[in-house]
Amino acid sequence: MTSTQLLVIGAGPGGYAAAFHAADLGLAVTLIDKDAPLGGVCLNRGCIPSKALLHAAKTIHEAAAAEKIGITFGPAVLDIEKLRAWKDAVTRRLTSGLGQLALARKITVIQGEARFLHANAVEIITPSGTQQLTFEHAVIATGSVPASLSLLPVSKRVWDSTAALALPHIPSSLLVIGGGYIGLELGSAYAALGSTVSIIEALPQLLPAVDKDLADILLRRLRKDFNAVMTGTRVIRAEETTEGMRITWCDDKGKESQTVYSQVLVAAGRKPHTGGLGLEHTKVQLTDNGFIEVDHCRRTDEKNIYAIGDVAGNPMLAHKASAEAKVAAATIAGHSAAYAPRCIPSVIYTDPELAWCGLTEHEALVRNINITVSKFPWTASGRAMSVNRTDGLTKIIADTITGRILGVGIVGAGAGELIAEGALAVETGLKADDLASTIHPHPTLSETLMEAAEGLFGQPTHLIPSKK
């Protein structure tokens, strides 16, 4: 049996960030993951490979759109082997870099699966055998796994997100079950790469967490890219045939329909990965939704064991996991730290991108918060016009009395990059006049944030002013 000051279970954006930060603070760290390359789901089977495919899709879209400005390319020709190799190379480069960073910090890395024996020891099953490890503190960062649908048979014609990101082939027809960000992103990528894509969502509308005026701009584009978008619809039967997967669904009026698809992608969400950890041998408690219960320091009911990332609650986002990791590592190292963000930005990496942070207009109405809303359409942006991307909108929500910025929403090309300024404004409690008076470079899309802030005072430079 060996020993370590800090054991980190899981090497995703939460786990490796916790391990790195703890090592920087002087702790002896052991990092365990079942995969040899570090990076977890995000780098190996999630965020990074999906963005690589979405970049390929965006390239195809931009080449087609160039005809409007007088440049015509020939039809896109897909070399799937080369695309897959490029995607995998991006992942390998990042995971290799993480390995070098762990080595430089003298972190002990073990490939294996850990199971708690009690609150200060784990059993680790490795490719070469089993070993035991004692620890002073532990951080659980095991992430999440794709949710499955029991009515679908086990078949090569049924993908989860991991299988879809492996890019085994481009199906002639693809049904995406689930209209969340995973379904929309992967559906968009495969549609651009040549699949006829349909999507089914059980809820009455896609993207219910996003304000409708922002979501509608994205959905207009998706309805052009997708063959069908079916909301308020549930899959009720599935049967594999020689032609493909015969799917029967029922809409909100009780009408049943069926179609055969060559491939089905289940993107019905993710669930926390706590199975096999041996938590029953500790005081660690789970919520009704299966998440590990933690306090503001990410500490569980077992005071020397912490949990971060997807396994510790929504939202299941890599940057949320990394932020929690630094709090947990600092607390373990004896520093004062707490996880209490005012906002966590969210991004859907479709084309156009959709990003938001802080309070939405809908949430404000439900909570009866007195707000003022300003919207700046990208049709009034010189930069958006010059890059032929006026399909955007920037929205700012501010407290009517104090002027403090409570929320920001952006839909448009590069919204995922622009939202960081909005997150900074919400997190630091900036007022609308702070943003409006900050000189932004011209011509840029970032100016839309400044002009939306100006609109709160009825003084947007490039729109007809409203009376205030």
NORHU-V295694 format. One record per pair of residues at least 12 apart in sequence whose C-alpha atoms are under 6 Angstrom apart, sorted by the first residue. I is the first residue (numbers start at 1). J is the second residue. Records with the same first field share a line. If there is no record, write none. Layout:
BEGIN
I: J + J
END
This chain:
BEGIN
1: 132 + 133
2: 133
3: 133 + 134 + 135
4: 135
5: 28 + 135 + 136
6: 29 + 135 + 137 + 138
7: 30 + 138
8: 31 + 138 + 139
9: 32 + 140 + 141
10: 32 + 33 + 141 + 142
11: 33 + 38 + 39 + 40
12: 39 + 40
13: 318 + 322
14: 309 + 321 + 322 + 325
15: 141
17: 322 + 325
18: 325 + 326 + 329
22: 329
29: 107
30: 107 + 108 + 109
31: 109
32: 109 + 110 + 111
33: 111 + 112
34: 111 + 112 + 113
36: 111
37: 95
38: 95
39: 95
45: 162
49: 87
52: 87
54: 189
57: 189 + 192
112: 124 + 125 + 126
113: 125
115: 277 + 278
116: 278
118: 281 + 282
119: 282
120: 134 + 135
121: 133 + 134
137: 304 + 305
138: 305
139: 305 + 306 + 307
140: 307
141: 308
142: 273
143: 273 + 310 + 311
144: 271 + 272 + 273 + 310
145: 270 + 271 + 273
146: 270
147: 269 + 270 + 271
152: 238
157: 263
158: 264 + 265
159: 265
160: 265 + 266
171: 195
172: 195
173: 195 + 196 + 197 + 261 + 262
174: 197 + 261 + 263 + 264
175: 197 + 198 + 199 + 264
176: 199 + 265
177: 199 + 200 + 266 + 267
178: 200 + 201 + 267 + 268
179: 201 + 206
181: 348
183: 267
185: 350
197: 226 + 227
198: 226 + 227 + 228 + 229
199: 229
200: 230 + 231
201: 231 + 233
202: 231 + 232 + 233 + 234
203: 232
204: 231 + 232
205: 231
214: 411
232: 251 + 252
233: 250 + 251 + 252
234: 249 + 250
235: 248 + 249
236: 248 + 249
244: 260 + 261 + 262
245: 260 + 261
246: 259 + 260
247: 259
272: 311
283: 301 + 302
284: 300 + 301 + 302
291: 311 + 312 + 313
292: 312
296: 338 + 339
297: 328 + 338 + 339
298: 328
308: 321 + 324
309: 321
342: 427
343: 357 + 358
344: 357
345: 357
347: 416
352: 412 + 413
353: 411 + 412 + 413 + 415
354: 410 + 411 + 415
355: 409 + 410 + 415 + 416
356: 408 + 409
357: 407 + 408 + 423
358: 406 + 407
359: 406 + 407
370: 400
371: 398 + 399 + 400
372: 397 + 398 + 400
373: 396 + 397
374: 395 + 396 + 452 + 455 + 456
375: 394 + 395 + 452
376: 393 + 394 + 452
377: 393
378: 390 + 392 + 393
383: 443 + 444 + 445
392: 411 + 412
393: 410 + 411
394: 410
395: 408 + 409
396: 408
403: 431 + 432
404: 430 + 431
405: 426 + 431 + 432
406: 426
408: 422
432: 453
435: 450
436: 450 + 453 + 454
END
